[in-house]
Amino acid sequence: QVQVVESGGGLVQPGGSLTLSCVVSGRIFSTSAMAWYRQTPGKQRELVAGITNGGTTNYADFVQGRFTISRDNAKDTAYLQMNNRKVEDTAVYYCNVKPMFRPNEYWGLGTQVTVST
């Protein structure tokens, strides 16, 4: 059974840093592409960053070099390091898992990130 669990959310001041973690169980991590999405009330979920099982990364334009996605296959964990946070980064952040050898994709329940003074 696949489980996706995010952690690391919280309150941070503008300009601050935060790192989110996503642990995936079910022995699919190393052969899965990982991604972070975010969603605010009334808006569609949007892609923040992605990383393939081979380590190739892609980022949304609004990241502007502030965020870094990474993965540790030994720990079945993906990370999203967020620097120079802005108020508009406030959202629920979701971890997405796309296995190479399965038709399904999997989502975590999300972790709230609030950027505020």
ABEGO torsion letter per residue (X at the ends): XBBBBBBGBEBBBBGBBBBBBBBBBGGAAAABBBBBBBBBBGBBBBBABBBBAAGBBBBBAAAGGABBBBBBAAAGBBBBBBBGBBAAABBBBBBBBBBAABABBBBBAEBBBBBBX
